[in-house]
């Protein structure tokens, strides 16, 4: 529903939040064999902290995240979400 919503909640369009949520699911389910329920995703694949920067002029969202376990020295990963 978020991907089709024309509304804003805060500064972001619902669609942008939906795209971020969709990407988080894809990242967490990477390397999983079959995901039927939440317990099928390993804890080590879980994303724990996210920051996202909307770059409308480039038609993308730059999302940075850390995986479980979150500690101050956890590696920061980056993914780009294209705005379609």
C-alpha positions as CSV (number, residue, x, y, z in Angstrom):
1,X,0.0,0.0,0.0
2,X,2.8,2.4,0.8
3,X,4.3,2.0,-2.7
4,X,1.0,3.3,-4.2
5,X,0.2,6.0,-1.7
6,X,0.4,9.7,-2.8
7,X,0.6,10.9,0.8
8,X,3.4,12.2,2.9
9,X,4.1,11.3,6.6
10,X,6.6,13.8,7.8
11,X,9.0,15.0,5.1
12,X,8.9,11.7,3.1
13,X,6.4,10.4,0.6
14,X,4.9,7.1,1.7
15,X,6.2,5.6,-1.5
16,X,9.8,6.4,-0.5
17,X,9.3,4.8,2.9
18,X,7.8,1.8,1.2
19,X,10.8,1.5,-1.2
20,X,13.2,1.6,1.8
21,X,11.1,-1.1,3.6
22,X,11.1,-3.2,0.5
23,X,14.9,-3.0,0.2
24,X,15.4,-3.8,3.9
25,X,13.4,-7.0,3.4
26,X,15.4,-7.9,0.3
27,X,18.7,-7.4,2.2
28,X,17.6,-9.4,5.2
29,X,16.3,-12.3,3.0
30,X,19.5,-12.4,1.0
31,X,21.2,-15.8,1.3
32,X,18.1,-17.3,3.0
33,X,16.9,-20.5,1.3
34,X,13.2,-20.3,1.8
35,X,11.5,-17.6,3.9
36,X,8.1,-18.6,5.2
37,X,8.1,-17.0,8.5
38,X,10.3,-14.4,10.4
39,X,12.4,-17.1,12.1
40,X,13.7,-18.2,8.7
41,X,15.8,-15.0,8.5
42,X,19.1,-15.4,10.5
43,X,19.8,-12.9,13.2
44,X,23.1,-12.1,11.5
45,X,21.1,-10.9,8.5
46,X,18.9,-8.6,10.5
47,X,19.3,-4.9,9.9
48,X,19.4,-2.9,13.1
49,X,20.0,0.7,12.3
50,X,19.1,2.7,9.1
51,X,19.7,6.2,7.8
52,X,18.4,7.3,4.5
53,X,19.2,10.4,2.4
54,X,16.8,11.3,-0.4
55,X,18.6,12.5,-3.5
56,X,15.7,13.5,-5.7
57,X,17.9,15.2,-8.3
58,X,19.6,11.9,-8.8
59,X,16.4,10.0,-8.5
60,X,17.6,7.8,-5.7
61,X,17.7,7.2,-2.0
62,X,21.1,6.5,-0.4
63,X,20.5,4.1,2.5
64,X,23.1,3.3,5.1
65,X,22.6,0.4,7.6
66,X,24.2,-1.8,10.1
67,X,23.5,-5.5,10.8
68,X,23.0,-7.4,14.0
69,X,24.6,-7.1,16.5
70,X,24.7,-3.3,16.6
71,X,27.7,-1.9,18.3
72,X,29.4,1.5,18.0
73,X,32.1,-0.1,15.8
74,X,29.7,-2.1,13.6
75,X,30.5,-1.9,9.9
76,X,28.2,0.5,7.9
77,X,26.8,-0.8,4.6
78,X,25.4,1.3,1.8
79,X,22.7,0.6,-0.8
80,X,21.1,2.8,-3.4
81,X,17.4,2.6,-4.0
82,X,16.3,3.9,-7.4
83,X,13.2,6.1,-7.5
84,X,11.1,4.6,-10.3
